[in-house]
Amino acid sequence: MDVYLVGGAIRDRLLGLNSQEKDWVVINATPSDLKRLGYKQVGKSFPVFIHPKTGEEYALARKEIKSGKGYYGFKIDSNPNVTLAEDLYRRDLTINAIAEDNMGRIIDPFNGQKDVSNRVLRHVSAAFVEDPLRVLRVSRFKAKLHDLNFEIAPETKKLLEEIVESGELKTLVPERIWQETFKALCEPRFDQFFQTLIDLGALDQVFPEISHINCDFSENHIVQMAIKKEASPKIKFCSIFLIMLEDGHNSLKDVITAMQERINIPNDYKNLVLLLENIYPMLFSSEGNEKKEFSAEQCLHIIEKLDALRKPSNLEEVLEVISLKKDYSNIDTTVSLIRKSLVLAQSVKINNLQEDGLEGSVIGEKLRELRLNKITEELKHPE
C-alpha cells in the first residue's frame, strides 16, 4: 500500500499559502486493507476513509466513467490496480493534480507546477466537461486565487461554457451547490465566484433567483466595501440582497425563500436577509435619503422587528450589512440612537412587574409601555 499527499496542500505550499487541506490518495489497497488498519469508511459512492488518529481523508485511487447526467452520473472504479497517474487524470485542474510521496518527491504528470508559476487555472483533460460541478469549483478557485493574479485558461473557459450550454448544471444536488458557495464566501474575493458564474452565463442555472444581478457585480460599491471590511461569509451573502434593495427589488422574502427551498441555505442566512428587508425602509426613504427625526416609538419598533431584545446580535448583523452602503454615514446618529434605545429597553426587567402581581398579556403591554417611556425620556433629556 502506497500513500501520496495530493491536491490543495501541495498547491498552497507552492504558492506560499497556509493550507488547512490535507488529502491523501492510497494506491495498491482495498477497502478491507484500510478497515483492518482502523480507518473508517465515509459515504457509499466514493471509497473515502478517515484516518483513526488524524481525522484526515484517505481516498483509494479511482477512475471514473461517465454513466449519466450530473455530479453523481459516474461509475467508480477503485480496484487496487488503478495507478496514481490515472487518479490524478480525473481531477479538475492541473494545479490540483500534483502529488507527493512519503520521501517528499513531487509527481506532476500534467504540469501543474508550471501552471502554478504562470498563474493559470487549466483543466487536466477533456473529461473535465463530464462533471458540471466543475463550473462552481473553477469559479471558487477564481475567488480563492484572484488576488494572486490567476486567470482561467481560454481553452478551459471554452469547456466551462460547453458545460453551461449542456444544461447539466441544473442536475447538481443542493448540498454541493451550497458547499461550493459557502467555501467561496469564505474567500476574500468572494465576488469573483459570482462574477465568474455571470461571465460564463451560468448564474441563471445555479442561482436563478438572483440571475438579474448586473454583469458588473464585482465593481458594485457594496461588494467592494464587503471586500474591504473583510466581512464574514454571512454578511457577504447578505450583501447581494442589499444590492437588490438598492435596485428597488420588491420582495426579498420570495427570493430567499425560493433559494432556501432549492439549495438548503442555512436558516440564519435566510433570517438575516428577512431582517434586512424588514428594517431597510424604516431607515431609508425611497430616494435613499436619511429619515432625520426618529421618535422613541420608531426606535422601539425597529428593535421589536429585529427581535433584538431576545437576540441583540440581530441588530448588529443588520447594521453591519447596511454599513456597506455608500450613504451609511448619513444615518450614524440614528444608528447610535437605536443602539442606545436597545440598552435602555433591556434595562426594564420583567421581574418587577411579576412582583406587582401582573400576569399574562398585561405584563407584555406594561413592559412595552415602560420601555417606551424610558426611551422617550432619554430623547427628551440626552446626556
C-alpha positions, 0 to 999 in steps of 0.5 A: 500500500502506497500513500501520496499527499495530493491536491490543495496542500501541495498547491498552497505550499507552492504558492506560499499559502497556509493550507488547512487541506490535507488529502491523501490518495492510497494506491495498491489497497482495498477497502478491507486493507484500510478497515483492518488498519482502523480507518473508517469508511465515509459515504457509499459512492466514493471509497473515502476513509478517515484516518483513526488518529488524524481525522484526515481523508484517505481516498483509494485511487479511482477512475471514473466513467461517465454513466449519466447526467450530473455530479453523481452520473459516474461509475467508480472504479477503485480496484487496487490496480488503478495507478496514481497517474490515472487518479490524478487524470480525473481531477479538475485542474492541473494545479490540483493534480500534483502529488507527493510521496512519503520521501517528499518527491513531487509527481506532476504528470500534467504540469501543474507546477508550471501552471502554478508559476504562470498563474493559470487555472487549466483543466487536466483533460477533456473529461473535465466537461463530464462533471458540471460541478466543475463550473462552481469549483473553477469559479471558487478557485477564481475567488480563492486565487484572484488576488494572486493574479490567476486567470482561467485558461481560454481553452478551459473557459471554452469547456466551462461554457460547453458545460453551461450550454449542456444544461447539466448544471441544473442536475447538481444536488443542493448540498454541493451547490451550497458547499461550493458557495459557502467555501467561496464566501469564505474567500476574500474575493468572494465576488469573483465566484459570482462574477465568474458564474455571470461571465460564463452565463451560468448564474441563471442555472445555479442561482436563478433567483438572483440571475438579474444581478448586473454583469458588473457585480464585482465593481458594485460599491457594496461588494467592494466595501464587503471586500474591504471590511473583510466581512464574514461569509454571512454578511457577504451573502447578505450583501447581494440582497442589499444590492437588490434593495438598492435596485428597488427589488420588491420582495426579498422574502420570495427570493430567499425563500425560493433559494432556501427551498432549492439549495438548503441555505442555512436558516440564519442566512435566510433570517438575516436577509428577512431582517434586512428587508424588514428594517431597510425602509424604516431607515431609508426613504425611497430616494435613499435619503436619511429619515432625520427625526426618529421618535422613541416609538420608531426606535422601539419598533425597529428593535421589536422587528429585529427581535433584538431584545431576545437576540441583540446580535440581530441588530448588529448583523443588520447594521453591519450589512447596511454599513456597506452602503455608500450613504451609511454615514448619513444615518450614524446618529440614528444608528447610535440612537437605536443602539442606545434605545436597545440598552435602555429597553433591556434595562426594564426587567420583567421581574418587577412587574411579576412582583406587582402581581401582573400576569399574562398579556398585561405584563407584555403591554406594561413592559412595552409601555415602560420601555417606551417611556424610558426611551422617550425620556432619554430623547427628551433629556440626552446626556 
